[in-house]
Amino acid sequence: MLVKSLAQLFDLKFQRIQFTPDLMPADITGTEILQQNDGERRMAFVKGPIFANMILADEINRTPPKTQAAMLEAMQEHHVTAAGVCYRLDEPFFVFATQKPHRDGGHVPASGGPARQVHVQRVHRLPGRGRRGGRGPTDHHNRAAADCADFTGEDLLRFHAVVRRVPIAEDVVRYAVRLAAASRPSPTGLDFVNEWITWGAGLRASQYMVLGAKARALLYGRSHANFDDIKALALPVLAIGSWSTIVPRPRA
């Protein structure tokens, strides 16, 4: 409901994709079918659910690597390729993904590429007993409510452009780079990192922290990003680099 409500708020096309172990790349990108018009047969491409502005990829870690790779192309390049033809995705394009808890089994760990296309990871816990009690009666009410869009996709793209222009000091950028580098095991790295993390955040992690810091600065009414913004984004961004890779190493 959260992602669908965001799509309605910005008047964007929304699609939900349920990832399963038997999901194939063509199931999300689309496929070619044989059509016959006026006695003439030709191949036509039927677009899949990935052709939307806002995607909810539900339990993305249940699908095989080849389907993850198809999702990666869409997330990174904003296009899909079918039968050698490249099809551009409409802008803006976002993917919100959930993953199946590892304790439940039946999951396929995302490879480094798809994992690093995710900018921020948040863990949402179930609400407490007191907060859960009052939600039931209002849920059905709110489902029928949202026909009004306060913004458009063009507005969202303009917001992106404004965020990228927010000033940030070079020292703050270097701080984000050092944080990302500190998450990677190395002979000179931190002891707990070398012990518990197989590989850390990728090279894009510092970029994501900087962009998130700029957006956070605007949300807090400031015209520039600072160290506190980087610190606030560090955990949700660095968690992506260690997605499904944090394992205890045996002590010598």
C-alpha positions in Angstrom: 0.0 0.0 0.0 2.9 2.4 0.8 4.5 2.1 -2.7 1.1 2.2 -4.5 0.1 5.3 -2.5 3.4 7.0 -3.5 2.6 6.2 -7.2 -0.8 7.7 -6.8 0.6 10.8 -5.2 2.8 11.5 -8.2 0.3 10.2 -10.8 2.7 7.5 -11.8 2.0 4.1 -13.3 2.4 1.3 -10.7 3.2 -2.4 -11.1 3.7 -5.1 -8.5 5.9 -8.1 -9.5 5.8 -11.2 -7.3 9.2 -12.9 -7.6 9.1 -16.7 -7.5 11.6 -19.4 -8.2 10.1 -20.2 -11.6 9.9 -16.5 -12.8 11.7 -16.0 -16.1 13.2 -12.8 -17.5 10.6 -12.5 -20.2 7.9 -12.6 -17.4 9.0 -9.2 -16.3 10.5 -7.6 -19.4 8.0 -8.8 -22.0 8.1 -11.2 -24.9 7.6 -11.3 -28.7 4.4 -12.9 -30.0 3.3 -13.8 -33.5 0.5 -11.5 -34.8 -1.6 -11.8 -37.9 -3.1 -8.7 -39.5 -4.8 -8.7 -42.9 -3.2 -12.0 -43.8 0.3 -10.7 -42.8 2.2 -12.3 -40.0 4.8 -10.4 -38.0 6.4 -10.5 -34.6 5.2 -7.9 -32.1 6.7 -7.1 -28.7 4.3 -7.2 -25.7 5.7 -5.2 -22.9 6.0 -6.8 -19.4 5.2 -5.3 -16.0 8.7 -3.6 -15.8 7.3 -0.9 -18.1 6.0 1.3 -15.4 7.2 4.2 -13.4 7.1 2.7 -9.9 7.8 -1.0 -9.4 7.2 -3.1 -6.3 9.5 -6.1 -6.6 8.1 -8.4 -3.9 10.5 -11.0 -2.4 13.2 -10.3 -5.1 15.6 -12.7 -3.5 13.4 -15.7 -4.4 14.1 -15.5 -8.1 17.0 -17.2 -10.0 20.1 -15.2 -11.0 19.1 -14.8 -14.7 15.9 -13.0 -13.7 17.9 -10.9 -11.3 20.2 -10.0 -14.2 17.2 -8.8 -16.3 16.1 -6.7 -13.4 19.6 -5.3 -13.0 19.6 -4.1 -16.6 16.4 -2.2 -16.1 17.5 -0.7 -12.8 20.9 0.3 -14.1 20.3 1.2 -17.7 16.6 2.1 -17.6 16.0 0.0 -20.6 15.4 -3.7 -21.4 16.6 -5.8 -24.4 14.4 -8.4 -26.1 15.4 -10.2 -29.3 18.3 -7.8 -29.8 16.1 -4.7 -29.6 16.5 -2.1 -26.9 13.3 -0.6 -25.4 13.6 2.5 -23.2 11.7 2.7 -19.9 9.5 5.7 -19.1 11.0 8.2 -16.7 10.8 8.6 -13.8 11.6 4.9 -13.0 11.9 3.5 -9.5 12.1 0.0 -8.0 11.1 -0.7 -4.4 12.1 -4.2 -3.4 11.3 -6.5 -0.5 13.2 -9.6 0.3 12.2 -12.9 1.9 13.8 -13.3 5.4 16.8 -15.6 5.2 15.6 -17.6 8.2 12.6 -18.8 6.2 14.8 -20.5 3.5 14.0 -20.7 -0.2 15.8 -17.6 -1.1 18.5 -16.9 -3.7 21.1 -14.4 -2.5 21.4 -11.5 -4.9 24.7 -11.2 -6.6 26.9 -8.2 -6.1 25.6 -6.4 -9.2 21.8 -6.3 -8.4 22.5 -5.7 -4.7 24.6 -2.6 -5.5 21.8 -1.1 -7.7 19.7 -0.7 -4.5 20.4 2.7 -3.0 19.0 2.4 0.5 17.9 -0.6 2.6 15.5 -0.1 5.5 14.3 -2.8 7.9 10.6 -2.3 8.8 9.5 -4.1 11.9 5.9 -5.0 12.9 4.2 -2.3 14.9 3.7 -2.9 18.6 0.4 -4.1 20.1 -0.8 -0.6 20.9 -0.2 0.8 17.4 -1.7 -2.3 15.7 -5.0 -2.0 17.5 -6.4 1.1 15.8 -5.5 0.3 12.2 -8.1 -2.2 11.2 -11.2 -0.1 10.9 -9.6 2.6 8.8 -7.7 0.4 6.3 -10.7 -0.3 4.0 -11.7 3.3 4.1 -8.3 4.5 2.8 -8.2 2.1 -0.1 -11.0 3.9 -1.9 -9.7 7.3 -1.1 -6.9 8.1 -3.3 -7.7 9.4 -6.7 -6.1 12.8 -6.4 -2.5 13.3 -7.4 -0.8 16.3 -5.9 2.3 16.1 -8.2 3.3 14.6 -11.5 6.3 12.6 -12.8 7.7 15.8 -14.3 7.6 17.4 -10.8 9.5 14.5 -9.4 12.2 14.8 -12.1 12.6 18.5 -11.2 12.9 17.6 -7.5 15.8 15.3 -8.5 17.5 18.1 -10.4 17.2 20.4 -7.4 18.7 17.8 -5.0 21.7 17.3 -7.2 22.4 21.0 -7.1 22.6 21.2 -3.3 26.1 22.3 -2.3 28.3 19.9 -0.3 31.8 20.5 1.0 34.7 18.5 -0.4 35.6 17.4 3.2 32.1 15.9 3.6 32.4 14.0 0.3 35.7 12.6 1.4 34.2 11.5 4.7 31.5 9.5 2.7 34.3 7.9 0.6 36.2 6.9 3.7 33.1 5.4 5.4 32.4 3.3 2.3 36.1 2.2 2.1 36.1 1.3 5.9 33.3 -1.3 5.2 35.5 -3.4 3.0 37.8 -6.0 4.5 41.5 -5.3 4.1 44.9 -5.9 5.8 44.7 -2.4 7.3 40.9 -2.5 7.9 38.9 -2.5 11.1 39.1 -5.8 13.1 35.3 -6.3 13.3 35.0 -5.6 9.5 37.6 -8.2 8.7 36.0 -10.7 11.0 32.4 -10.4 10.0 32.1 -9.0 6.5 33.0 -10.9 3.4 32.9 -7.9 1.1 31.7 -4.4 1.9 30.0 -1.6 0.1 30.7 -0.9 -3.5 32.1 2.2 -5.2 28.7 3.7 -5.6 27.9 3.6 -1.9 29.7 7.0 -1.3 27.7 8.5 -4.2 24.4 7.3 -2.7 25.3 8.7 0.7 26.1 12.1 -0.9 22.8 12.2 -2.9 20.9 11.1 0.2 22.6 13.6 2.3 21.6 16.4 -0.1 18.0 15.3 -0.1 18.0 15.1 3.7 19.5 18.6 4.0 16.5 20.0 2.0 14.0 18.0 4.1 15.5 19.6 7.2 15.4 23.1 5.7 19.1 23.5 5.0 20.7 24.7 1.8 23.8 22.5 2.1 24.6 19.0 3.2 26.9 18.3 6.3 28.5 15.5 8.2 25.3 14.7 10.1 23.5 14.0 6.9 26.2 11.5 5.8 26.0 9.8 9.2 22.2 9.5 9.0 22.5 7.8 5.5 25.6 5.6 6.4 23.7 2.6 7.9 20.9 2.2 5.3 23.4 2.7 2.4 26.2 0.6 3.7 23.8 -2.3 4.5 23.4 -2.8 0.8 27.0 -3.6 0.2 26.8 -6.3 2.9 23.4 -7.6 1.8 23.4 -11.4 2.4 27.2 -11.4 2.8 27.7 -10.9 6.6 29.0 -14.2 7.8 31.2 -15.0 10.9 34.6 -16.1 9.9 36.2 -18.8 12.1 38.7 -17.6 14.5 42.3 -18.9 14.1 
